[in-house]
């Protein structure tokens, strides 16, 4: 009987881990992830046409006046900064300034295009909207290191992370309040990672991003 209970426990944990890898994102989250991956590719390949195409429906004046309403592939995506988002310093030896690392935020990419892909250093945008589809923050992590962040929430949760060009990452989310650990990991890391889960009770969850790359990288962390 004890063996059966242990087996069932392991299977439950395995299903949570697998579910985190296979669960699809909602339409707006998937759309913004597609944009982020295209920006990663465009910068890596120095493909200005790709970046310009990503921004063809972007209007700087409208974007700033609306507080972050971004049009991509004909769809409006409301972007806002994460609130109640903090770095757990004791668990984040790899935390470094963004500096001239890639930021995925549309106004930054627009500046990058206008500068003919010359590295630029801008303060991270902090857009505030009452209605939004995606919350995000942009961070930088030292080579072969990790950072752990903390935020709060409840209900159906979606979260993805995209690394800048040549960056490879692993993602682990620990929903402390609901006793769930969700992972999207690979032995060599991944260009992007995502998890989806249900938070039945409101509480804190931590987001651990591991940089497996040989260089410092920036990442964008996006959730709902």
Secondary structure, DSSP 8 states (H G I E B T S, - for coil): -HHHHHHHHHHHHHHHHHHHHH----HHHHHHHHHHHHHHHHHHTT-HHHHHHHTTT--HHHHHHHTSEEEETTEEEEEEE-SS-EE-GGG-TTEE--TTS---SHHHHHHHHHTTT------------SS-SEEEEEEEE-TTEEEEEEEEEEEEEEEEEEE-TT--EEEEEEETTTTEEEEE--TT-BSEEEEEEEEEEEEEEEEEEEE-SSS-EEEEEEE-
